[in-house]
Amino acid sequence: MDITIAGMLAVDGLTNGAIYALLGLALVMVFAVTRVIFIPQGEFVAFGALTLAMFIDHKVPGTVWLLIIMAVVVSTQEGVAALKAGASGAAVMKACLGPLPIPALVAGLSIWLAPYSLPMWSMVVLSLALVTAMGPLLYRLAYQSLESSTPLVLLIVSVGVHFALTGLALLFFGPEGFRNPTFWDQRLQLGSVPINGQAVIIFVTALLFIAALWFFFENTLFGKALRATAVNRNGARLMGISTNTAGQLTFTLAAFIGGLSGILLGPTTTVLYDSGFLIGLKGFVAAVIAGLASYPGALVVALGVGLVEAFSSFWVSAFKEVVVFALILPALWLRSRHVVDDGEEH
C-alpha cells in the first residue's frame, strides 16, 4: 500500500464515517430523550434514498402511501383516546384532525409534482419532507403509549418496528436497487489523492448539520427542552415539558437525519429496500462505543468506524463487516467490567 492508496482509503473512510456520525448522533439523541434503542434508524436511510430515486424516475414514491396510512391510523388512535377520555364531539373531531394536515400537505404536493421534471433540490426537499413527516407518526404509533416501559420492552418494540418497516419498504419500493445521480461530479486533487465531489458534499453537509444540531440544543427553547428531558424526565414534566412532545420532536429529528443520510449516500452505493439496516448498525456501533450518551464521542468513534471499514475492505475485504462489528466487543466488555466493579463496591 502506497501513500496514494492510503489517502484514497482515508477519504472513503471519512466520507462513510460522516454518514455513520449522523446516524450515531441520532441514535444517542433518541436513547437519551426516550430511552429507545432505535434499531429502525437505518430504515429512514433507505426510505430517503429510495424516495428520491422514485422522484427522479417521475413516479409517486411509496413513501406517500405509507405516510397517508400512518396518518390515518394515528388520527383514529387520537379519536379513540379522546372518546375514552369523555371528550365532547368537537374535541374528538379536533383530536382526529390534529395529525392530518402536515402529512396531507406533503403527500398532496408529492402526488402533484412527481410526474414533472423537477430541479434536483426540489426533489431532495420533497423526499426529506416525506421521510421527516413519518418520524412523529411512528413515535405515536409504536412508542408513545409505552414511554414508561423498561428499555428492554422498548428494544423489543424497536425490533418489531424494524421488521415492519423493512417489509413495507419491500412492498412499496420492490426488491430492485437504485443508485441516484451524483450531486457534484467534479474531481478534485489533494496532492496525489483524488477526491470525488460527492465525498466533499457528504462531508461538508454532515459537518454543517452537526453544527446546526449543536446550535439547536444550546440556543433554542425546544433544544433545551429535549436536553432537560434527557437529563431527568420526571423533572422535565414538573417544569411543564411534555415528554410526548419531546419524543415526537426527537423522532422528527431522527427521521430527518436518516432521510438526509440516505439522500447523501444514494449516489455512492446501490440502495435496496433492506440496505438501511446494515448502514444503521454501523452508526449503532459508534453510538454504543460512545455509551449511548456522548455526542462528541459518537462523532469521533463514527469517523473511526468509517476508517476501519475502509482499510479492512482493502486488507480483508471478505471480512470487513466482521471487523467493523467486532469493534463493539471490547467496548461492551469494558462497560460490563465497570458494572460488575460498581456492584462489588456496594
C-alpha positions in Angstrom: 0.0 0.0 0.0 1.5 3.4 -1.0 0.5 6.8 0.2 -1.9 7.4 -2.7 -3.9 4.3 -1.9 -3.8 5.0 1.8 -5.1 8.6 1.1 -7.9 7.3 -1.1 -9.0 4.8 1.6 -8.8 7.5 4.2 -11.1 9.8 2.2 -13.5 7.0 1.6 -13.5 6.1 5.3 -14.0 9.6 6.4 -16.9 10.0 3.9 -18.7 6.9 5.2 -17.8 7.9 8.7 -19.6 11.2 8.3 -22.8 9.3 7.5 -22.2 7.0 10.4 -21.7 10.0 12.6 -25.1 11.5 11.7 -26.8 8.1 12.4 -24.8 7.7 15.7 -25.9 11.2 16.8 -29.5 10.4 16.0 -29.3 7.1 18.0 -27.7 8.8 21.0 -30.4 11.6 20.9 -33.3 9.2 20.7 -32.0 7.0 23.5 -31.2 10.0 25.7 -34.6 11.5 25.4 -36.9 8.5 25.1 -34.7 5.5 26.3 -35.5 3.8 22.9 -32.6 1.9 21.3 -33.9 2.9 17.8 -32.9 0.0 15.6 -35.1 1.2 12.7 -33.0 4.3 12.2 -31.4 2.7 9.2 -34.9 2.3 7.5 -35.1 6.0 7.3 -31.9 5.9 5.3 -33.3 3.5 2.8 -36.6 5.5 2.6 -34.7 8.7 1.9 -32.6 7.2 -0.9 -35.5 5.3 -2.5 -37.9 8.1 -2.3 -35.5 10.4 -4.1 -35.0 7.7 -6.7 -38.7 7.5 -7.4 -39.0 11.2 -7.8 -36.1 11.1 -10.3 -38.0 8.5 -12.3 -41.1 10.7 -12.2 -43.0 8.2 -10.1 -45.0 8.8 -7.0 -42.9 7.2 -4.2 -44.4 4.5 -2.0 -43.4 6.7 1.0 -46.5 8.8 0.1 -48.9 5.9 0.7 -47.1 4.8 3.8 -47.3 8.3 5.2 -51.0 8.5 4.4 -51.7 5.1 6.1 -49.7 6.1 9.2 -51.5 9.5 9.4 -55.0 7.8 9.2 -54.1 5.2 11.8 -52.7 7.9 14.2 -55.8 10.0 13.6 -58.0 7.1 14.5 -55.9 6.4 17.6 -56.3 10.0 18.8 -60.0 10.0 18.2 -60.5 6.8 20.2 -58.3 8.1 23.0 -60.5 11.3 23.1 -63.7 9.3 23.2 -62.4 7.1 26.0 -61.5 10.3 27.9 -65.1 11.5 27.6 -64.3 14.5 25.4 -67.0 16.4 23.5 -67.7 15.8 19.9 -65.8 19.0 18.9 -62.8 17.8 20.9 -62.9 14.4 19.4 -63.0 15.9 15.9 -60.1 18.2 16.7 -58.1 15.2 18.0 -58.8 13.3 14.8 -57.8 16.1 12.6 -54.6 17.1 14.5 -52.2 14.6 12.9 -53.5 15.0 9.4 -52.6 18.5 8.0 -48.8 18.1 7.5 -48.9 14.6 6.1 -51.8 15.5 3.8 -49.9 18.6 2.6 -46.7 16.8 2.0 -48.4 13.8 0.3 -50.5 16.1 -1.9 -47.5 18.1 -3.1 -45.7 14.9 -3.8 -48.5 13.3 -5.8 -49.0 16.6 -7.8 -45.3 17.3 -8.5 -44.0 13.7 -9.0 -44.8 13.5 -12.8 -42.9 16.7 -13.6 -39.2 17.2 -14.3 -38.3 19.0 -11.1 -34.9 20.5 -10.2 -32.8 18.2 -8.0 -33.0 20.5 -5.0 -36.9 20.4 -5.0 -36.9 16.6 -5.2 -34.5 16.4 -2.3 -36.7 18.8 -0.3 -39.8 16.7 -1.1 -38.0 13.5 -0.2 -36.8 14.9 3.1 -40.3 16.2 3.9 -41.9 12.8 3.3 -39.4 10.9 5.4 -39.3 13.5 8.2 -43.1 13.6 8.5 -43.0 9.8 9.3 -41.0 10.4 12.5 -43.6 11.8 14.9 -46.3 9.4 13.5 -44.0 6.4 14.1 -43.4 7.6 17.7 -47.2 8.0 18.3 -47.9 4.6 16.8 -45.3 2.4 18.4 -43.7 4.1 21.4 -45.8 6.9 23.0 -48.1 4.5 24.8 -45.1 2.6 26.1 -43.0 5.6 27.3 -43.0 4.3 30.9 -41.9 0.8 29.9 -38.4 -0.6 30.5 -35.7 -0.2 27.9 -35.9 -4.0 27.2 -39.6 -3.7 26.2 -38.8 -0.7 24.1 -36.0 -2.6 22.4 -38.3 -5.5 21.6 -40.8 -3.0 20.1 -37.9 -1.5 18.0 -37.1 -4.9 16.6 -40.7 -5.3 15.6 -40.8 -1.8 14.0 -37.7 -2.6 12.1 -39.1 -5.8 10.5 -42.4 -4.0 9.8 -40.7 -1.1 8.0 -38.5 -3.4 6.1 -41.5 -5.4 4.8 -43.3 -2.2 3.9 -40.3 -1.0 2.0 -40.3 -4.2 0.0 -44.0 -3.7 -0.7 -43.8 -0.1 -1.7 -40.4 0.0 -3.5 -39.9 -3.5 -4.7 -36.8 -5.7 -4.5 -34.7 -3.9 -7.1 -31.9 -1.5 -6.0 -31.4 2.2 -7.0 -28.4 4.4 -7.4 -29.1 8.1 -7.6 -27.1 10.6 -9.7 -24.3 12.4 -8.0 -24.9 16.0 -6.8 -21.5 17.2 -7.9 -19.4 15.1 -10.2 -16.3 17.4 -10.0 -13.0 15.6 -9.5 -10.5 17.3 -7.1 -6.9 16.6 -6.2 -5.4 16.8 -2.7 -1.8 16.2 -3.5 -1.7 12.8 -5.2 -5.1 11.8 -3.7 -8.2 12.2 -6.0 -11.3 13.3 -4.2 -14.8 12.9 -5.6 -17.1 15.9 -5.4 -19.8 13.8 -3.8 -17.5 13.0 -1.0 -17.0 16.7 -0.4 -20.8 17.2 -0.4 -21.3 14.5 2.1 -18.6 15.6 4.5 -19.4 19.3 4.3 -23.2 18.7 4.7 -22.6 16.4 7.7 -20.4 19.0 9.4 -22.9 21.8 8.8 -25.7 19.7 10.1 -23.8 18.7 13.2 -23.0 22.3 13.9 -26.7 23.2 13.4 -27.7 20.4 15.8 -25.3 21.8 18.4 -26.8 25.3 17.9 -30.3 23.8 18.2 -29.5 22.1 21.6 -27.6 25.0 23.0 -29.6 28.1 21.9 -33.2 27.2 21.2 -36.1 26.6 23.6 -37.0 23.2 22.1 -33.4 22.1 22.1 -33.1 22.9 25.8 -36.4 21.1 26.5 -35.0 18.0 24.9 -31.8 18.3 26.9 -33.9 18.6 30.1 -35.9 15.6 29.2 -32.8 13.6 28.5 -31.3 14.6 31.9 -34.4 14.0 34.0 -37.8 13.0 32.6 -39.7 13.5 35.8 -38.1 16.8 36.5 -38.9 17.9 32.9 -42.5 17.0 33.5 -42.6 19.0 36.7 -41.3 22.0 34.8 -44.1 21.7 32.3 -42.2 20.0 29.5 -44.4 17.4 27.7 -42.5 14.2 27.3 -44.8 13.1 24.5 -44.0 16.3 22.6 -40.3 15.8 23.3 -40.5 12.2 22.0 -42.3 13.3 18.8 -39.7 16.1 18.2 -36.9 13.7 18.8 -38.3 11.2 16.3 -38.8 14.0 13.8 -35.1 14.9 14.0 -34.1 11.3 13.8 -36.3 10.8 10.7 -34.8 13.9 9.1 -31.2 12.7 9.9 -32.0 9.3 8.4 -33.5 10.7 5.3 -30.7 13.2 4.8 -28.1 10.4 5.3 -29.9 8.2 2.7 -30.0 11.1 0.2 -26.3 11.8 0.6 -25.4 8.1 0.4 -27.6 7.3 -2.6 -25.1 8.4 -5.3 -22.3 6.4 -3.8 -23.9 3.0 -3.5 -26.8 1.0 -4.7 -29.6 1.1 -2.1 -32.2 -1.7 -1.7 -35.2 -1.8 0.5 -33.2 -3.5 3.3 -29.9 -1.7 2.9 -30.6 0.7 5.7 -30.3 -1.9 8.4 -26.6 -2.6 7.8 -25.8 1.1 7.5 -27.7 1.9 10.6 -25.9 -0.8 12.6 -22.6 0.9 11.9 -24.0 4.1 13.3 -25.2 1.9 16.2 -21.7 0.6 16.8 -20.4 4.2 17.1 -23.3 5.1 19.5 -22.8 2.1 21.7 -19.0 2.6 22.0 -19.8 6.2 23.0 -22.0 4.8 25.7 -25.3 6.0 24.1 -24.7 9.2 25.9 -21.9 11.3 24.4 -22.5 13.2 21.2 -18.8 14.2 20.7 -17.8 10.6 21.4 -20.3 9.2 18.9 -18.9 11.6 16.3 -15.3 10.7 16.8 -16.0 6.9 17.0 -18.1 7.0 13.9 -15.2 8.5 11.9 -13.0 5.8 13.3 -15.5 3.1 12.3 -15.5 4.5 8.7 -11.7 4.4 8.6 -11.6 0.9 10.0 -14.2 -0.2 7.4 -12.3 1.4 4.5 -8.9 -0.1 5.4 -10.3 -3.5 6.3 -12.0 -3.6 2.9 -8.5 -3.3 1.4 -6.8 -5.8 3.6 -9.5 -8.4 4.3 -12.5 -7.4 2.1 -14.4 -10.6 2.7 -14.4 -9.9 6.5 -14.8 -6.1 6.6 -18.2 -6.3 8.2 -16.9 -8.7 10.8 -14.1 -6.4 11.6 -16.4 -3.4 12.0 -18.9 -5.1 14.2 -16.1 -6.7 16.3 -15.2 -3.2 17.4 -18.2 -3.3 19.7 -17.0 -6.3 21.7 -14.1 -4.6 23.6 -16.4 -1.6 24.4 -19.1 -4.0 25.8 -16.6 -5.9 27.8 -15.1 -2.8 29.4 -18.6 -1.5 30.3 -19.6 -4.8 31.8 -16.5 -4.7 33.9 -17.4 -1.3 35.2 -20.9 -2.5 36.1 -19.5 -5.5 38.0 -17.0 -3.4 39.8 -19.7 -0.9 40.8 -21.8 -3.7 42.1 -19.0 -5.2 44.2 -18.3 -1.8 45.8 -21.8 -1.6 47.0 
